[in-house]
Amino acid sequence: MLLCLDIGNTHIVGGVFDGEELKLRFRYATHQIGTADQFGIFLRDLLRENGIGHEEITAIAKASVVPGANFTIRHAFLQYFSKAEYFILQAGVKTGINIKYKNPNEVGADLIAGAIGAASAFPGKNLVVVDLGTATTLVAVKNGTDFMGGVILPGLRVAMESLRLNTARLMEVDIEEPATYLGQSTRECIQSGLYYGHFGAMKEVIAGYKAEVFNNEPVTVVATGGFAQLYRTRGIFDMILPDLVLQGLRIAFENSRPETKQKSA
């Protein structure tokens, strides 16, 4: 079995694949990683509680945007999954996605994994991949192969925290779809501003991509991330795929294996 970990600034999203089947999905707060022993024991306990022996994990694939966590996590793998093959998704790994960034090494591993997952789900299509997490990212992928670039916005929770920390009287609110555009209390005004401000920004960027990058050709908009479901009825996304990054990690790992390369040669 393959253990995939998408290590983000707020959460680690993990999954265990048996072939192409996602057998287990979990989420863990990144700031609670602790020591290598603590994280390794957490993973073993989690697997055991879900009927999976740690010895059944034959490979681990990781995508991380948190450099400070990488040393601890790597040592947890070496100590508690020592027999498992270890794969890191990063710029320079052969994935079938051509990175058109000015500096390809700057591209986050999570963005690459999302692009791989979307391109696999919609082969050959023009794509906009939207990930609503700690940051909200919108990536343009041309013909399912060319990673053209993207946009990074403060995520919904980050935007809310910025208001709370940098103003005297604005408070933390629940992040949810408001009943109306017009807020009639401070709390409602913040909720409406967060939700509809983000919605408007995404619409504008997607429209700009369609004209600027894709010359108004058909485009499929694929969303993922913890806040994607907030906009599921708004008609902005063609599909929401919650496990997009995990699937992209799985595919990247499979494509990196020597036997896979020989078959495709």
Beta strands, then each sheet from edge to edge (+ up, - down):
strand 1: 2-7
strand 2: 11-18
strand 3: 21-29
strand 4: 59-64
strand 5: 85-88
strand 6: 98-99
strand 7: 127-132
strand 8: 135-142
strand 9: 146-154
strand 10: 220-224
strand 11: 239-240
sheet 1: 3+ 2- 1+ 4+ 5+
sheet 2: 6+ 9+ 8- 7+ 10+ 11+
end
